[in-house]
């Protein structure tokens, strides 16, 4: 057979089949396009950015939808294009188009891919807020990294179990393709360390996507996650257990142990973000810059708060990496 084209080409080769196979990720792409238009072309009549951007102090007002809604905002067309390309090149994580030549053995399906996207976006924003509490978070970069984390996790489990040796070369190449995608984003982040979200949120998104797969162990390609038998010593004596192997049988750990630590990583990131917001920055008002919808502006009124928010936005614009 010939060279397999990246999944982005599925949209152009047979859009109907691509929509059937990957409805969640294509819906996210469509939402990002619509969000970009509302953000940049209708800002005079609709304060869309104020409604959707994740500004960490608004956590205190309970405006948790911002942890997801910020992914439809993008600072410019280049930012949007890079993230759309990244998402479209991970369509195979949701499903495969007939005739594409891609195996379906590592596909998570629409439900779990949607969960990965949500967890990665929210987790990336929360962890990013720990290091940059005053930043405005926008863009789908953390979500993209989460998809890559889930894809690499699924591929590494299949490689470790050795269930499909014929796919080893393909899975290795597919994994490296995801690494290259992430490497480009990391280099762009390093070129401008003061960017809106930054590498901390990107890498947290990757950890979130990977941890979701390890914590929930969704079916891969419609089949239960493969395990290998191994020996453990939970109570001082050797016992046989079922283990997850990563890339090779020599890198394995009991299933329950892997799930526990993945859940702890997710819970730890959320706890750190909440402690940061409610303890470390307890004196910061939820609507100090006029972004909160649920909490009234303190002190001198809305006009001054909006003036501060415009100043904050201008400063953030100058710091953006894209």
QUIKA-V483684 format. One record per pair of residues at least 12 apart in sequence whose ideal C-beta (glycine too) atoms are under 10 Angstrom apart, sorted by the first residue. I is the first residue (numbers start at 1). J is the second residue. D is the distance in whole Angstrom. If there is no record, write none. Layout:
BEGIN
I|J|D / I|J|D
END
This chain:
BEGIN
1|101|6 / 2|101|8 / 3|101|9 / 4|92|10 / 4|100|7 / 4|101|5 / 4|102|6 / 4|170|8 / 4|173|9 / 4|174|9 / 5|100|8 / 5|101|9 / 5|102|10 / 6|85|9 / 6|88|8 / 6|89|5 / 6|90|10 / 6|91|9 / 6|92|9 / 6|102|10 / 6|177|8 / 6|181|10 / 7|21|10 / 7|22|8 / 7|25|9 / 7|87|10 / 7|88|6 / 7|89|5 / 7|90|7 / 7|91|4 / 7|92|5 / 7|93|9 / 7|94|9 / 7|96|8 / 7|97|8 / 7|100|8 / 7|102|7 / 7|177|10 / 8|84|9 / 8|85|6 / 8|86|9 / 8|87|9 / 8|88|4 / 8|89|5 / 8|90|9 / 8|91|7 / 9|88|9 / 9|89|9 / 9|91|10 / 9|97|10 / 9|100|8 / 10|22|8 / 10|26|10 / 10|88|8 / 10|91|6 / 10|92|9 / 10|95|10 / 10|96|9 / 10|97|5 / 10|99|10 / 10|100|6 / 10|102|9 / 11|26|8 / 11|29|9 / 11|88|6 / 11|91|8 / 11|97|9 / 13|97|8 / 13|99|9 / 13|100|8 / 14|97|6 / 14|98|9 / 14|99|8 / 14|100|9 / 15|97|10 / 16|97|10 / 17|95|10 / 17|96|10 / 17|97|5 / 17|98|6 / 17|99|8 / 17|100|9 / 18|88|9 / 18|91|7 / 18|95|9 / 18|96|10 / 18|97|6 / 18|100|9 / 19|97|10 / 20|95|8 / 20|97|8 / 20|98|9 / 21|91|7 / 21|92|9 / 21|94|7 / 21|95|4 / 21|96|6 / 21|97|5 / 21|98|8 / 21|100|9 / 21|102|10 / 21|104|9 / 21|107|9 / 21|110|9 / 22|87|10 / 22|88|9 / 22|90|9 / 22|91|4 / 22|92|8 / 22|93|9 / 22|94|4 / 22|95|5 / 22|96|9 / 22|97|8 / 22|107|9 / 22|110|8 / 22|113|8 / 23|94|8 / 23|95|9 / 23|110|6 / 23|113|10 / 23|114|9 / 24|91|10 / 24|93|10 / 24|94|6 / 24|95|9 / 24|108|10 / 24|109|9 / 24|110|5 / 24|111|8 / 24|112|9 / 24|113|5 / 24|114|4 / 24|115|9 / 24|116|9 / 24|117|7 / 25|87|6 / 25|88|8 / 25|90|7 / 25|91|6 / 25|92|10 / 25|93|8 / 25|94|5 / 25|95|9 / 25|110|9 / 25|113|6 / 25|114|9 / 25|116|10 / 25|117|8 / 25|143|10 / 25|147|8 / 26|87|9 / 26|88|8 / 26|91|8 / 26|94|9 / 27|110|9 / 27|114|9 / 27|117|10 / 28|71|7 / 28|72|8 / 28|83|10 / 28|84|9 / 28|87|6 / 28|113|9 / 28|114|8 / 28|117|6 / 28|118|10 / 28|121|9 / 28|140|7 / 28|143|7 / 28|147|10 / 29|80|10 / 29|83|9 / 29|84|5 / 29|85|10 / 29|87|6 / 29|88|7 / 29|91|9 / 29|140|9 / 30|72|10 / 30|84|10 / 31|69|9 / 31|71|8 / 31|72|5 / 31|140|9 / 32|71|7 / 32|72|5 / 32|73|9 / 32|74|7 / 32|80|6 / 32|83|7 / 32|84|6 / 32|87|8 / 32|139|9 / 32|140|6 / 32|143|9 / 33|72|9 / 33|74|9 / 33|80|7 / 33|84|8 / 34|48|10 / 34|72|7 / 35|48|7 / 35|49|9 / 35|52|7 / 35|69|8 / 35|70|9 / 35|71|8 / 35|72|3 / 35|73|6 / 35|74|8 / 35|80|9 / 35|138|9 / 35|140|10 / 36|48|10 / 36|72|7 / 36|73|8 / 36|74|5 / 36|75|10 / 36|76|9 / 36|77|8 / 36|79|9 / 36|80|5 / 36|81|10 / 36|84|10 / 37|72|10 / 38|51|9 / 38|52|9 / 38|72|8 / 38|73|9 / 39|52|8 / 39|53|9 / 39|72|8 / 39|73|5 / 39|74|7 / 39|75|9 / 39|80|10 / 39|138|8 / 40|73|10 / 40|74|9 / 40|75|9 / 40|76|8 / 40|77|9 / 40|80|10 / 47|291|10 / 47|293|10 / 48|69|10 / 48|72|9 / 48|73|8 / 49|70|9 / 49|73|6 / 49|136|8 / 49|138|8 / 49|291|9 / 49|313|8 / 50|289|10 / 50|290|8 / 50|291|6 / 50|292|9 / 50|293|8 / 50|306|9 / 50|309|8 / 50|313|9 / 51|63|9 / 51|65|9 / 51|66|9 / 51|69|7 / 51|291|9 / 51|293|7 / 52|65|8 / 52|66|7 / 52|68|9 / 52|69|4 / 52|70|6 / 52|71|9 / 52|72|6 / 52|73|6 / 52|138|8 / 53|66|7 / 53|69|8 / 53|70|6 / 53|73|6 / 53|135|10 / 53|136|5 / 53|137|7 / 53|138|6 / 53|196|9 / 53|291|7 / 53|313|9 / 53|316|10 / 54|66|4 / 54|67|6 / 54|68|9 / 54|69|8 / 54|70|4 / 54|71|9 / 54|73|9 / 54|121|9 / 54|122|9 / 54|124|10 / 54|125|5 / 54|126|9 / 54|128|9 / 54|129|8 / 54|135|9 / 54|136|7 / 54|137|4 / 54|138|7 / 54|196|10 / 54|197|9 / 54|201|10 / 54|291|10 / 55|70|9 / 55|129|9 / 55|133|9 / 55|134|8 / 55|135|8 / 55|136|5 / 55|137|8 / 55|138|10 / 55|286|9 / 55|287|10 / 55|288|9 / 55|289|7 / 55|290|10 / 55|291|5 / 55|292|8 / 55|309|9 / 55|312|8 / 55|313|10 / 55|316|10 / 56|125|8 / 56|126|9 / 56|128|9 / 56|129|4 / 56|130|9 / 56|132|8 / 56|133|5 / 56|134|7 / 56|135|7 / 56|136|9 / 56|137|8 / 56|273|8 / 56|276|8 / 56|277|6 / 56|281|8 / 56|284|9 / 56|286|10 / 56|291|10 / 57|129|9 / 57|133|7 / 57|134|8 / 57|277|7 / 57|281|7 / 57|284|5 / 57|285|7 / 57|286|5 / 57|287|7 / 57|288|6 / 57|289|8 / 57|291|7 / 57|292|7 / 57|295|9 / 58|277|9 / 58|286|6 / 58|287|8 / 58|288|10 / 58|289|10 / 58|291|6 / 58|292|5 / 58|293|8 / 58|294|8 / 58|295|8 / 59|125|10 / 59|126|8 / 59|129|7 / 59|133|10 / 59|273|7 / 59|274|7 / 59|276|9 / 59|277|5 / 59|278|8 / 59|281|10 / 59|286|8 / 59|292|10 / 60|274|10 / 60|277|6 / 60|278|7 / 60|281|9 / 60|282|9 / 60|284|8 / 60|285|8 / 60|286|4 / 60|287|9 / 60|288|10 / 60|292|8 / 60|294|10 / 60|295|7 / 61|285|10 / 61|286|4 / 61|287|7 / 61|291|9 / 61|292|4 / 61|293|7 / 61|294|4 / 61|295|4 / 61|296|10 / 62|286|9 / 62|292|9 / 62|294|6 / 62|295|9 / 63|286|8 / 63|287|10 / 63|291|9 / 63|292|6 / 63|293|6 / 63|294|6 / 63|295|9 / 64|122|8 / 64|126|10 / 65|293|10 / 66|122|9 / 66|125|8 / 66|136|10 / 66|137|8 / 66|138|10 / 66|291|9 / 66|292|10 / 66|293|10 / 67|118|9 / 67|121|7 / 67|122|4 / 67|123|9 / 67|124|9 / 67|125|5 / 67|126|7 / 67|129|10 / 67|137|9 / 67|273|10 / 68|117|9 / 68|118|6 / 68|121|6 / 68|122|6 / 68|125|9 / 68|143|9 / 69|121|9 / 69|138|9 / 70|121|7 / 70|122|10 / 70|124|10 / 70|125|6 / 70|136|8 / 70|137|5 / 70|138|5 / 70|139|7 / 70|140|9 / 70|142|9 / 70|143|10 / 70|196|9 / 70|197|9 / 71|83|8 / 71|87|10 / 71|117|8 / 71|118|9 / 71|120|9 / 71|121|5 / 71|122|10 / 71|124|9 / 71|125|9 / 71|137|9 / 71|138|8 / 71|139|7 / 71|140|4 / 71|141|9 / 71|142|8 / 71|143|5 / 71|144|9 / 72|138|9 / 72|139|9 / 72|140|8 / 73|136|9 / 73|137|9 / 73|138|4 / 73|139|7 / 73|140|9 / 73|196|9 / 74|138|7 / 74|139|5 / 74|140|8 / 74|141|10 / 74|196|10 / 74|322|8 / 75|136|10 / 75|138|7 / 75|139|7 / 75|195|9 / 75|196|7 / 75|316|9 / 75|317|8 / 75|320|5 / 75|321|9 / 75|322|6 / 76|320|9 / 76|322|7 / 78|322|6 / 79|138|9 / 79|139|6 / 79|140|9 / 79|141|8 / 79|188|10 / 79|196|9 / 79|320|8 / 79|321|9 / 79|322|4 / 80|139|8 / 80|140|9 / 80|322|9 / 82|139|9 / 82|140|9 / 82|141|8 / 82|144|9 / 82|181|10 / 82|184|8 / 82|185|8 / 82|188|8 / 82|322|7 / 83|139|6 / 83|140|4 / 83|141|6 / 83|142|10 / 83|143|8 / 83|144|6 / 83|185|9 / 83|322|9 / 84|140|8 / 84|144|9 / 85|144|9 / 85|181|9 / 86|140|8 / 86|141|8 / 86|143|9 / 86|144|4 / 86|145|9 / 86|147|8 / 86|148|8 / 86|178|10 / 86|181|6 / 86|182|9 / 86|184|9 / 86|185|7 / 87|117|9 / 87|140|7 / 87|143|7 / 87|144|6 / 87|147|7 / 89|144|9 / 89|147|9 / 89|148|10 / 89|177|8 / 89|178|8 / 89|181|7 / 90|113|9 / 90|116|10 / 90|117|10 / 90|143|10 / 90|144|7 / 90|146|10 / 90|147|4 / 90|148|7 / 90|150|9 / 90|151|6 / 90|177|10 / 90|178|7 / 90|181|8 / 90|209|10 / 91|107|10 / 91|113|9 / 91|147|9 / 92|104|8 / 92|106|8 / 92|107|7 / 92|151|8 / 92|174|8 / 93|106|7 / 93|107|6 / 93|108|6 / 93|109|9 / 93|112|9 / 93|113|6 / 93|116|8 / 93|117|10 / 93|147|6 / 93|148|9 / 93|150|6 / 93|151|5 / 93|154|7 / 93|155|10 / 93|174|10 / 93|178|9 / 93|209|9 / 94|107|6 / 94|108|7 / 94|109|7 / 94|110|6 / 94|111|10 / 94|112|9 / 94|113|4 / 94|114|9 / 94|116|9 / 94|117|10 / 94|147|9 / 95|107|5 / 95|108|9 / 95|109|7 / 95|110|7 / 95|113|8 / 95|221|10 / 96|221|9 / 101|170|9 / 102|170|8 / 102|174|8 / 103|158|9 / 103|164|8 / 103|166|9 / 103|167|6 / 103|170|7 / 103|171|8 / 103|174|9 / 103|221|7 / 104|220|9 / 104|221|5 / 104|222|7 / 104|223|10 / 105|154|9 / 105|155|9 / 105|158|6 / 105|163|8 / 105|164|6 / 105|167|6 / 105|170|9 / 105|171|8 / 105|220|6 / 105|221|4 / 105|222|9 / 105|223|8 / 105|226|10 / 106|150|9 / 106|151|7 / 106|152|10 / 106|153|9 / 106|154|4 / 106|155|5 / 106|156|10 / 106|157|8 / 106|158|6 / 106|159|10 / 106|164|10 / 106|167|9 / 106|170|10 / 106|171|7 / 106|174|8 / 106|175|10 / 106|220|5 / 106|221|6 / 107|151|10 / 107|154|8 / 107|218|10 / 107|219|9 / 107|220|7 / 107|221|5 / 107|222|8 / 108|147|10 / 108|150|7 / 108|151|9 / 108|153|10 / 108|154|7 / 108|212|9 / 108|213|8 / 108|216|10 / 108|218|5 / 108|219|8 / 108|220|7 / 108|221|9 / 108|222|10 / 109|218|7 / 109|219|7 / 109|220|9 / 109|221|9 / 109|222|7 / 111|218|8 / 112|150|8 / 112|154|10 / 112|212|8 / 112|213|8 / 112|216|7 / 112|218|4 / 112|219|8 / 112|220|10 / 113|147|8 / 113|150|8 / 113|151|10 / 113|209|10 / 113|218|9 / 115|150|9 / 115|209|10 / 115|212|6 / 115|213|10 / 115|216|8 / 115|218|8 / 116|143|9 / 116|146|6 / 116|147|6 / 116|149|8 / 116|150|5 / 116|151|9 / 116|153|10 / 116|205|10 / 116|208|8 / 116|209|5 / 116|210|9 / 116|211|10 / 116|212|5 / 116|213|7 / 116|216|9 / 116|218|9 / 117|140|9 / 117|142|10 / 117|143|5 / 117|144|9 / 117|146|7 / 117|147|7 / 117|150|9 / 117|205|10 / 117|208|10 / 117|209|8 / 117|212|10 / 118|143|8 / 118|146|9 / 118|208|9 / 118|212|9 / 119|143|9 / 119|146|7 / 119|149|10 / 119|150|9 / 119|205|9 / 119|208|5 / 119|209|7 / 119|211|8 / 119|212|5 / 119|213|10 / 119|215|9 / 119|216|10 / 119|266|7 / 120|140|9 / 120|141|10 / 120|142|6 / 120|143|5 / 120|144|8 / 120|145|7 / 120|146|2 / 120|147|7 / 120|148|9 / 120|149|7 / 120|150|8 / 120|201|10 / 120|202|10 / 120|204|8 / 120|205|4 / 120|206|8 / 120|207|9 / 120|208|4 / 120|209|4 / 120|210|9 / 120|211|9 / 120|212|8 / 121|137|9 / 121|139|10 / 121|140|7 / 121|141|9 / 121|142|6 / 121|143|4 / 121|144|10 / 121|145|10 / 121|146|7 / 121|201|10 / 121|205|7 / 121|208|8 / 121|209|10 / 122|142|9 / 122|143|9 / 122|146|10 / 122|204|10 / 122|205|9 / 122|208|8 / 122|266|10 / 122|269|10 / 122|270|9 / 122|273|10 / 123|142|8 / 123|146|8 / 123|201|9 / 123|204|6 / 123|205|7 / 123|206|10 / 123|207|7 / 123|208|3 / 123|209|8 / 123|211|8 / 123|212|9 / 123|265|9 / 123|266|7 / 123|269|6 / 123|270|7 / 123|273|9 / 124|137|8 / 124|139|10 / 124|140|10 / 124|141|8 / 124|142|3 / 124|143|7 / 124|144|10 / 124|145|7 / 124|146|7 / 124|197|7 / 124|198|10 / 124|200|8 / 124|201|4 / 124|202|7 / 124|203|8 / 124|204|5 / 124|205|3 / 124|206|8 / 124|207|9 / 124|208|6 / 124|209|9 / 124|269|9 / 125|137|5 / 125|138|10 / 125|142|7 / 125|143|10 / 125|197|8 / 125|201|6 / 125|204|8 / 125|205|9 / 125|208|10 / 125|273|8 / 126|142|10 / 126|201|9 / 126|204|8 / 126|208|9 / 126|266|10 / 126|269|6 / 126|270|6 / 126|271|10 / 126|272|8 / 126|273|4 / 126|274|8 / 126|276|9 / 126|277|9 / 127|142|9 / 127|200|6 / 127|201|6 / 127|203|8 / 127|204|4 / 127|205|8 / 127|207|8 / 127|208|8 / 127|268|9 / 127|269|5 / 127|270|9 / 127|272|7 / 127|273|6 / 127|276|10 / 128|142|7 / 128|196|9 / 128|197|6 / 128|198|7 / 128|199|9 / 128|200|5 / 128|201|3 / 128|202|8 / 128|203|9 / 128|204|6 / 128|205|9 / 128|269|10 / 128|273|9 / 129|200|9 / 129|201|8 / 129|204|10 / 129|272|9 / 129|273|5 / 129|274|10 / 129|276|7 / 129|277|7 / 129|281|9 / 130|200|8 / 130|201|10 / 130|204|9 / 130|269|8 / 130|272|5 / 130|273|6 / 130|274|10 / 130|275|9 / 130|276|5 / 130|277|9 / 130|280|9 / 131|198|8 / 131|199|10 / 131|200|5 / 131|201|9 / 131|204|10 / 131|276|9 / 132|194|9 / 132|195|9 / 132|196|9 / 132|197|8 / 132|198|7 / 132|200|7 / 132|201|8 / 132|319|10 / 133|273|9 / 133|276|6 / 133|277|7 / 133|280|8 / 133|281|6 / 133|284|7 / 134|281|9 / 134|284|8 / 134|288|10 / 134|289|9 / 134|312|7 / 134|315|9 / 134|316|9 / 135|194|9 / 135|195|9 / 135|196|6 / 135|197|8 / 135|198|8 / 135|201|9 / 135|312|9 / 135|315|10 / 135|316|7 / 135|319|8 / 135|320|10 / 136|196|6 / 136|197|9 / 136|289|9 / 136|291|8 / 136|309|9 / 136|312|7 / 136|313|7 / 136|315|10 / 136|316|5 / 136|317|9 / 136|319|10 / 136|320|9 / 137|196|6 / 137|197|5 / 137|198|9 / 137|201|7 / 137|316|10 / 138|196|6 / 138|197|7 / 138|316|9 / 138|320|9 / 139|195|9 / 139|196|7 / 139|197|6 / 139|201|9 / 139|202|10 / 139|320|10 / 139|321|10 / 139|322|8 / 140|197|10 / 140|205|9 / 141|182|10 / 141|185|6 / 141|188|9 / 141|189|8 / 141|195|9 / 141|196|9 / 141|197|6 / 141|198|9 / 141|199|9 / 141|201|7 / 141|202|5 / 141|205|7 / 141|321|10 / 141|322|9 / 142|185|10 / 142|197|6 / 142|198|10 / 142|200|10 / 142|201|5 / 142|202|6 / 142|203|9 / 142|204|7 / 142|205|3 / 142|206|8 / 142|207|10 / 142|208|8 / 142|209|9 / 143|202|10 / 143|205|6 / 143|208|9 / 143|209|8 / 144|178|10 / 144|181|8 / 144|182|8 / 144|185|7 / 144|202|8 / 144|205|7 / 144|206|9 / 144|209|9 / 145|178|9 / 145|181|9 / 145|182|6 / 145|185|7 / 145|186|9 / 145|199|10 / 145|201|9 / 145|202|5 / 145|203|7 / 145|204|8 / 145|205|4 / 145|206|4 / 145|207|9 / 145|208|8 / 145|209|7 / 145|210|9 / 146|202|9 / 146|204|9 / 146|205|4 / 146|206|6 / 146|207|8 / 146|208|5 / 146|209|3 / 146|210|8 / 146|211|9 / 146|212|8 / 146|213|10 / 147|178|8 / 147|181|10 / 147|205|9 / 147|206|9 / 147|209|6 / 148|175|9 / 148|177|9 / 148|178|4 / 148|179|8 / 148|181|6 / 148|182|5 / 148|185|9 / 148|202|10 / 148|205|9 / 148|206|6 / 148|209|7 / 148|210|9 / 149|178|9 / 149|182|9 / 149|203|9 / 149|204|10 / 149|205|7 / 149|206|4 / 149|207|7 / 149|208|7 / 149|209|3 / 149|210|4 / 149|211|8 / 149|212|8 / 149|213|8 / 149|214|10 / 150|178|10 / 150|206|9 / 150|208|9 / 150|209|4 / 150|210|6 / 150|211|9 / 150|212|6 / 150|213|5 / 150|214|10 / 150|218|9 / 151|171|10 / 151|174|7 / 151|175|7 / 151|177|9 / 151|178|5 / 151|209|8 / 151|210|9 / 151|213|9 / 152|171|10 / 152|174|9 / 152|175|6 / 152|176|10 / 152|178|6 / 152|179|8 / 152|182|9 / 152|206|8 / 152|209|9 / 152|210|7 / 152|213|9 / 152|246|10 / 152|247|10 / 153|206|10 / 153|209|7 / 153|210|5 / 153|211|8 / 153|212|8 / 153|213|4 / 153|214|6 / 153|217|10 / 153|220|10 / 153|244|10 / 153|246|8 / 153|262|9 / 154|171|9 / 154|175|10 / 154|210|9 / 154|213|6 / 154|218|9 / 154|220|5 / 154|221|9 / 154|225|9 / 155|167|9 / 155|168|10 / 155|170|9 / 155|171|5 / 155|172|8 / 155|174|6 / 155|175|5 / 155|178|8 / 155|220|9 / 155|246|10 / 155|247|9 / 156|171|8 / 156|175|7 / 156|210|9 / 156|213|10 / 156|214|10 / 156|244|9 / 156|245|8 / 156|246|4 / 156|247|5 / 156|248|9 / 156|251|9 / 157|213|8 / 157|214|9 / 157|217|9 / 157|220|7 / 157|225|6 / 157|226|7 / 157|227|9 / 157|244|6 / 157|245|7 / 157|246|7 / 157|247|9 / 157|258|10 / 158|171|6 / 158|220|7 / 158|221|9 / 158|225|9 / 158|226|7 / 158|245|10 / 158|247|10 / 159|171|6 / 159|172|7 / 159|175|8 / 159|245|8 / 159|246|8 / 159|247|5 / 159|248|7 / 159|249|10 / 159|251|10 / 160|226|8 / 160|227|9 / 160|228|7 / 160|243|9 / 160|244|7 / 160|245|3 / 160|246|5 / 160|247|5 / 160|248|6 / 160|249|6 / 160|250|9 / 160|251|7 / 160|252|7 / 161|220|10 / 161|225|8 / 161|226|4 / 161|227|7 / 161|228|6 / 161|243|10 / 161|244|8 / 161|245|6 / 161|246|10 / 161|249|8 / 161|252|9 / 162|226|8 / 162|228|8 / 162|245|8 / 162|248|9 / 162|249|7 / 163|220|9 / 163|223|9 / 163|226|5 / 163|227|10 / 163|228|9 / 164|221|9 / 164|226|9 / 171|247|10 / 172|247|9 / 175|247|9 / 178|206|10 / 182|202|8 / 182|203|9 / 182|205|10 / 182|206|7 / 185|199|8 / 185|202|6 / 185|203|10 / 185|206|10 / 185|321|10 / 185|322|10 / 186|199|6 / 186|202|7 / 186|203|8 / 186|206|10 / 187|199|10 / 188|202|10 / 188|321|6 / 188|322|7 / 189|201|9 / 189|202|6 / 189|203|9 / 189|321|6 / 189|322|9 / 190|321|9 / 191|321|7 / 191|322|10 / 192|319|8 / 192|320|7 / 192|321|4 / 192|322|8 / 193|319|9 / 193|321|8 / 194|315|10 / 194|316|9 / 194|318|9 / 194|319|4 / 194|320|8 / 194|321|7 / 195|316|10 / 195|319|7 / 195|320|6 / 195|321|3 / 195|322|7 / 196|316|6 / 196|317|9 / 196|319|7 / 196|320|5 / 196|321|7 / 196|322|8 / 197|320|9 / 197|321|8 / 197|322|10 / 198|319|10 / 198|321|7 / 199|321|9 / 204|265|10 / 204|269|7 / 204|273|10 / 207|262|9 / 207|265|6 / 207|266|9 / 207|269|8 / 208|265|9 / 208|266|7 / 208|269|7 / 210|262|8 / 210|265|9 / 211|259|10 / 211|261|9 / 211|262|4 / 211|263|8 / 211|264|9 / 211|265|5 / 211|266|5 / 211|267|10 / 211|269|9 / 212|262|8 / 212|263|10 / 212|266|7 / 213|225|9 / 213|262|8 / 214|244|8 / 214|246|10 / 214|253|10 / 214|255|10 / 214|258|5 / 214|259|7 / 214|260|10 / 214|261|8 / 214|262|4 / 214|263|9 / 214|265|9 / 214|266|10 / 215|258|8 / 215|259|5 / 215|260|9 / 215|261|9 / 215|262|4 / 215|263|5 / 215|264|9 / 215|265|8 / 215|266|7 / 215|267|10 / 216|259|8 / 216|262|8 / 216|263|9 / 217|244|8 / 217|255|7 / 217|258|9 / 217|259|7 / 217|262|9 / 225|244|7 / 225|255|8 / 226|242|10 / 226|244|9 / 226|245|8 / 227|241|9 / 227|242|4 / 227|243|6 / 227|244|6 / 227|245|8 / 227|252|9 / 227|254|9 / 227|255|6 / 228|241|10 / 228|242|7 / 228|243|6 / 228|244|8 / 228|245|5 / 228|249|6 / 228|252|6 / 229|241|8 / 229|242|7 / 229|243|7 / 229|249|10 / 229|252|10 / 230|242|7 / 230|243|4 / 230|244|9 / 230|245|8 / 230|249|8 / 230|252|5 / 230|253|8 / 230|254|7 / 230|255|10 / 231|243|9 / 231|254|10 / 232|252|10 / 232|253|9 / 232|254|5 / 232|256|10 / 232|257|8 / 234|254|8 / 234|256|9 / 234|257|9 / 239|254|10 / 241|253|10 / 241|254|5 / 241|255|8 / 241|256|8 / 241|257|9 / 242|254|7 / 242|255|5 / 242|256|9 / 243|255|6 / 243|256|10 / 243|257|9 / 243|258|8 / 244|256|10 / 244|257|9 / 244|258|5 / 244|259|9 / 246|258|9 / 285|297|8 / 285|298|5 / 285|299|9 / 285|305|9 / 286|298|9 / 287|302|9 / 287|305|7 / 287|309|9 / 288|305|7 / 288|308|7 / 288|309|9 / 288|312|9 / 289|305|6 / 289|306|8 / 289|307|9 / 289|308|5 / 289|309|4 / 289|310|9 / 289|311|8 / 289|312|5 / 289|313|9 / 290|302|6 / 290|303|9 / 290|304|9 / 290|305|3 / 290|306|5 / 290|307|8 / 290|308|7 / 290|309|4 / 290|310|9 / 290|312|9 / 291|305|9 / 291|306|10 / 291|308|10 / 291|309|6 / 291|312|9 / 291|313|10 / 292|305|10 / 297|309|10
END
